[in-house]
Amino acid sequence: MSKSLLTAAVVAASATSMAVAGSDAEALDAALVSTEKTFWDRFSFGTYGEIHSTFYKDGGTDIDPHRIVLFADFEITDKLKLVTETELEHAYRKKPGQNFTSSGVELKLEQAYLEYTFDNGIVGKGGLILAPVGRINEVHEPTTFYGVERPNVEKNIIPTTWTLLGAGVTKNVGEDWQLDGLFHGGNDTKGGSIRGGRSKYGIDLFTVNSEGNRFNQNTESWALTGRAKYNGFEKVNLAASVQYQSDMDSTVDGSQDGVLTEAHGIFSHGGFQFIALGSAWNIDVEGEGDNQWGYYLEPSYAWDTPIGKVGVFARYSQYQYANLKAGSTAKKNTEYNAGGNYWINENLVLKADYQTVSTKGKEGGTETYNFGFGWYY
C-alpha cells in the first residue's frame, strides 16, 4: 500500500469522525460558538517527564534528561477533540566516558489525533496513535510503573513507546470487556531491529545534515492490530493483542510479513501486585531474526506512610531480539531487577533500582545502579 493511499485512508477516517454528526451539523455549529465554554476553556494542558542516572559497576556514568513531554488537547465539541503530545528527549546528556553534550537531542510528535465519541459508545480515532499493545505503551508516565527505565521486554519486543499513523475504534462491551481495532502503517526495520523499525515523527535538533531526520514510516507496508481487555474478575485484569504487518523490511525484495502476539495479566490485592507479560514476533525472514520474544514476572508491594507512598518490586525477565541483517545473531538475555519507588505525592516519584543483564554465549554482562525521578501533571 502506498504512502499516499494510507495517508488518504487516515485523513478520510479522521474526516468521517467529524462528518458522522450528519443531521447534528447545527448542534456542532452551536457547540463551537457556545457561551458555556470559551475558546480557551476548551484547551487542556499537561506534562510528564523523567531524568535518569545510571552507574555501571565496571565504570562509567550515564546522566540522561530522558524526556520532557507536553500534552495539549482541544475540545472541538462535546464529542470531538484533538489530542497532541510533543516530546523532547535526551536534552544535554552525559554518556559514559563523555562530557555533557546536546548531540542527539530529539524533538518528537508522539501523538496527534482526532477522537470522536459516537452515540453508541464507540470511540473513533484518526492520526498518530499509540499502538494498543502491551501494558505501558499507552499509559507510560513514570508515576505508573516500577523501575527507573521501562521494562526491557516492552522496550525491545513490543516496542514501547510505539506511535502509529492510522485509524481505529474502541468499544466497551458491557462492563467487563474493551475491544480495540486499528488499521495503520507498518514498521520498517530496514535490515535492523524491531525497536529501530518503529515509526518516528521528529528531528534531531542539533544535527544539521540529512542524517538528523528522524522521520521513519514504511510507505509500502500496512498493518492491523486488535486487542481485547477483560476486567470481569474482582482482582485480575487481563489483556491480549495480535498484530499483522504486511512487510517489515523495505530494503529486501518481496514481502517480509510479521505477526506480533502479546498477553498480560495483573493481579492486585491491597498493596500487593503481580504482573506477568509475554510477547513474541514471528517474522518471515531467514535466520535467527524470525522469532523474537520476551516475558517478565514482576511482584511488588506498596504502602502508605505519613510522608507519601513507598513501594518495592522485583522483576525477572528473559528476552531474545536480533538485528535482522544477514549474519547477525539473536541476543538472548536474562535480567534481574529490584528496587523501589517513593511517591512524594501522586504526581511526583523518586526511583532507585539494581539491575543485572547477562547474554547467552557472552562472557560477563552488565550490572548497574539506577536512580531517577519523574513527574506527571
C-alpha positions in Angstrom: 0.0 0.0 0.0 1.5 3.4 -1.0 2.1 6.2 1.4 -0.5 8.4 -0.3 -3.2 5.7 -0.1 -2.5 5.1 3.6 -2.5 8.8 4.3 -5.7 9.3 2.4 -7.3 6.5 4.4 -6.3 8.1 7.7 -7.4 11.5 6.6 -10.7 10.1 5.4 -11.2 8.3 8.7 -10.5 11.4 10.6 -12.8 13.4 8.5 -15.5 10.8 8.9 -15.3 11.3 12.7 -16.4 14.9 12.1 -18.9 14.1 9.5 -20.8 11.4 11.4 -22.8 14.1 13.1 -24.9 14.3 9.9 -28.1 15.9 10.9 -26.4 17.1 14.0 -24.5 19.7 12.0 -26.4 22.5 13.6 -25.6 21.2 17.0 -21.9 21.1 16.0 -22.1 24.7 14.9 -23.8 25.6 18.2 -21.2 23.8 20.2 -18.4 25.7 18.5 -19.9 29.0 19.5 -21.4 28.0 22.7 -21.2 30.5 25.5 -20.9 27.7 28.1 -17.2 27.3 27.3 -14.9 30.0 25.9 -12.3 29.2 23.3 -9.6 29.0 26.0 -11.7 26.8 28.2 -11.7 24.2 25.5 -7.9 23.7 25.9 -6.3 21.4 28.5 -2.6 21.0 29.1 -0.4 18.6 31.0 3.2 17.4 31.3 5.3 14.4 32.3 9.0 13.8 32.3 11.8 11.8 33.8 15.5 12.2 34.5 17.7 9.2 34.9 21.2 8.4 36.1 22.9 5.1 35.5 26.1 4.0 37.3 27.9 1.0 35.8 29.7 -1.3 38.2 32.7 -1.6 35.8 32.9 2.2 35.5 31.0 4.9 33.6 28.0 7.1 34.3 25.1 8.0 32.1 23.0 11.0 33.2 20.1 11.4 30.9 17.2 14.0 30.9 15.4 11.2 29.1 12.2 13.0 28.2 10.1 16.2 28.9 6.6 15.9 27.4 3.8 18.4 26.9 0.2 17.4 26.4 -2.1 19.9 24.6 -5.7 18.9 23.9 -8.5 20.9 22.4 -12.2 20.1 22.8 -13.8 21.0 19.5 -17.3 19.8 20.6 -18.6 17.6 23.4 -17.9 14.6 21.3 -14.9 15.6 19.1 -11.5 16.5 20.4 -7.9 16.9 19.2 -5.2 15.2 21.3 -1.5 16.0 20.9 1.7 15.0 22.7 5.1 16.6 22.0 8.3 15.2 23.4 11.9 16.5 23.9 14.3 13.7 24.5 17.9 13.4 25.8 18.5 17.1 26.4 22.1 17.8 27.4 23.0 14.2 28.2 26.2 12.8 29.6 27.1 9.3 28.3 29.8 7.0 29.8 33.3 8.4 29.1 31.9 11.6 27.6 31.2 15.1 28.8 27.7 16.6 28.7 26.6 17.3 25.2 23.5 18.4 23.2 24.2 15.9 20.4 21.3 13.6 19.9 18.6 15.8 21.4 15.3 14.9 19.7 12.0 16.7 19.3 9.2 14.2 18.5 5.5 14.3 17.9 4.3 11.3 19.8 0.6 11.7 19.5 -1.6 13.8 17.3 -5.1 12.5 16.5 -8.8 13.4 16.3 -11.1 11.4 18.7 -14.9 11.2 18.2 -17.3 9.5 20.6 -20.4 8.1 18.8 -23.8 7.8 20.4 -23.4 4.0 20.7 -20.3 4.4 22.8 -17.8 3.6 20.1 -14.8 5.9 20.2 -13.1 6.6 16.8 -9.5 7.9 16.3 -7.5 9.0 13.4 -3.9 10.3 13.2 -0.8 9.5 15.1 -1.9 7.0 17.7 -0.1 4.8 20.3 -0.4 1.1 19.5 -2.9 -0.8 21.7 -0.3 -3.4 22.7 1.3 -4.2 26.0 0.9 -2.8 29.5 2.7 0.6 29.2 2.7 1.6 25.6 -0.4 3.7 26.0 0.0 4.6 29.7 3.7 5.1 30.3 4.1 8.0 32.6 6.8 7.5 35.2 4.4 7.5 38.1 2.6 4.5 36.8 5.3 1.8 36.8 8.2 0.5 38.8 11.9 0.8 37.9 13.9 3.8 36.6 13.7 2.6 33.0 10.7 0.9 31.3 10.9 -2.9 31.2 13.2 -4.1 28.5 10.8 -6.7 27.2 8.3 -3.9 26.4 11.1 -1.7 25.0 12.7 -4.2 22.7 9.9 -6.6 21.7 6.7 -4.6 21.7 8.5 -1.9 21.3 7.4 0.9 23.7 6.9 3.8 23.0 5.3 2.9 19.7 3.4 5.5 17.6 1.5 4.6 14.5 -0.1 6.5 11.7 -3.6 5.0 11.4 -7.3 5.0 12.3 -9.2 2.8 14.7 -12.1 2.3 17.1 -12.6 1.3 20.7 -15.8 -0.3 22.0 -16.7 -1.2 25.6 -18.9 -4.3 25.7 -20.9 -4.4 28.9 -18.9 -3.5 32.0 -16.2 -6.1 31.6 -14.9 -6.0 28.0 -13.0 -3.5 26.0 -12.2 -4.2 22.3 -9.8 -2.2 20.1 -9.2 -2.3 16.4 -6.6 -0.3 14.4 -5.6 -0.1 10.8 -2.1 1.6 10.4 1.3 1.7 8.7 3.9 -0.9 9.5 7.4 -0.9 10.9 10.4 -0.5 8.6 13.3 -2.4 10.1 15.4 -1.6 7.0 17.6 -4.6 7.9 17.7 -3.5 11.6 16.0 -4.3 14.8 12.3 -4.3 15.8 12.8 -1.2 18.0 14.8 0.5 15.3 11.9 0.0 12.9 9.4 2.0 14.8 7.6 4.8 13.0 9.1 8.1 14.2 8.0 11.6 13.6 10.6 14.0 14.8 14.0 15.6 14.3 17.5 15.6 15.9 17.6 19.2 16.8 21.3 19.7 16.8 22.2 17.7 13.6 22.3 20.0 10.6 22.6 17.3 7.9 20.1 14.9 6.4 21.0 12.2 8.9 19.3 14.2 11.6 15.9 13.4 10.0 14.1 11.1 12.4 11.0 10.6 10.2 10.6 6.8 9.6 7.5 5.4 8.0 7.3 2.2 5.9 5.4 3.6 2.9 4.9 0.1 1.4 3.5 -1.7 4.4 0.1 -1.8 6.1 -0.9 -3.5 9.4 -3.8 -4.4 11.5 -3.9 -4.5 15.3 -6.6 -5.9 17.6 -6.8 -6.0 21.4 -9.2 -7.4 23.9 -9.2 -6.4 27.6 -11.2 -8.2 30.3 -11.9 -6.7 33.8 -14.6 -9.0 34.9 -12.6 -10.6 37.8 -12.5 -8.8 41.1 -8.7 -8.7 41.4 -7.4 -9.6 38.0 -7.1 -7.6 34.8 -6.3 -9.4 31.5 -5.4 -8.2 28.0 -4.2 -9.7 24.8 -3.2 -8.2 21.4 -2.5 -9.5 17.9 -0.9 -7.6 15.1 -0.3 -8.4 11.4 2.2 -6.5 9.3 2.4 -7.0 5.5 6.0 -6.1 5.0 8.6 -5.3 7.7 11.7 -4.5 5.6 11.7 -2.1 2.6 15.3 -3.0 1.8 14.6 -6.6 0.8 12.6 -7.7 -2.3 9.3 -9.3 -1.7 7.1 -9.1 1.5 8.6 -10.0 4.9 5.3 -10.1 6.8 5.2 -10.5 10.6 2.8 -11.3 13.4 3.1 -10.0 16.9 1.2 -11.5 19.8 1.1 -10.2 23.4 -0.7 -11.1 26.5 -0.5 -9.9 30.1 -2.3 -10.2 33.4 -2.3 -8.1 36.6 -3.3 -9.4 40.0 -3.9 -6.8 42.7 -4.8 -7.3 46.3 -4.4 -4.5 48.8 -0.8 -3.2 48.3 0.3 -6.3 46.6 0.5 -6.5 42.8 1.8 -9.2 40.5 2.3 -8.7 36.7 3.0 -11.3 34.1 3.6 -10.3 30.5 4.7 -12.2 27.4 5.2 -11.1 23.8 6.6 -12.7 20.6 7.2 -11.9 16.9 7.1 -14.3 14.1 8.7 -12.7 11.0 9.0 -14.1 7.5 12.8 -13.8 7.3 15.6 -16.4 7.2 17.9 -16.8 10.2 17.5 -16.1 13.9 15.5 -12.9 13.4 12.4 -14.8 12.6 11.5 -15.4 16.2 11.9 -12.6 18.7 10.3 -12.9 22.1 10.3 -11.9 25.7 8.4 -12.2 29.0 8.7 -10.9 32.6 7.3 -11.5 36.0 7.0 -8.7 38.5 5.8 -8.8 42.1 5.6 -5.6 44.1 4.2 -4.2 47.3 3.3 -0.6 48.2 2.1 1.0 51.4 1.1 4.5 52.5 3.3 6.4 55.0 2.8 9.8 56.7 5.2 11.3 54.1 4.0 9.6 50.9 3.7 6.1 49.3 6.5 3.6 49.3 6.8 0.6 47.0 9.3 -2.2 46.4 9.5 -4.5 43.4 11.4 -7.3 41.8 11.4 -8.3 38.1 12.7 -11.4 36.3 12.9 -11.1 32.5 14.0 -13.2 29.6 14.0 -11.8 26.1 15.6 -12.5 22.7 15.9 -10.0 20.0 18.0 -9.7 16.9 19.4 -7.4 14.3 17.9 -8.7 11.1 21.0 -8.1 9.0 22.4 -11.1 7.3 24.8 -13.0 9.5 23.6 -11.4 12.8 22.9 -13.5 15.9 20.0 -13.3 18.2 20.6 -11.8 21.6 19.0 -13.9 24.4 19.1 -12.1 27.7 18.3 -12.9 31.3 17.7 -10.0 33.5 17.2 -9.4 37.2 15.9 -6.1 38.5 14.9 -5.0 42.0 14.3 -1.6 43.7 11.8 0.8 44.9 9.6 3.8 44.2 8.8 6.7 46.6 5.8 8.7 45.6 6.1 12.1 47.3 2.5 12.6 46.0 0.6 11.1 43.2 2.3 13.4 40.7 5.9 13.1 41.7 8.0 9.9 42.2 11.6 9.1 43.1 13.1 5.8 41.9 16.1 3.5 42.5 16.9 0.0 41.4 19.7 -2.5 40.8 19.9 -4.4 37.5 21.9 -7.2 36.0 21.7 -8.4 32.4 23.5 -11.5 31.1 23.6 -12.6 27.4 23.8 -16.3 26.5 27.1 -17.2 24.9 28.7 -13.9 26.0 31.1 -13.6 29.0 30.3 -11.1 31.7 27.3 -8.9 31.4 26.1 -5.5 32.6 25.5 -4.6 36.2 24.1 -1.1 37.0 22.7 1.0 39.8 20.0 3.3 38.6 18.4 6.4 40.1 15.8 8.8 38.7 12.7 10.9 39.3 9.7 11.7 37.3 6.5 13.8 37.3 3.0 13.7 35.8 0.7 16.7 36.0 
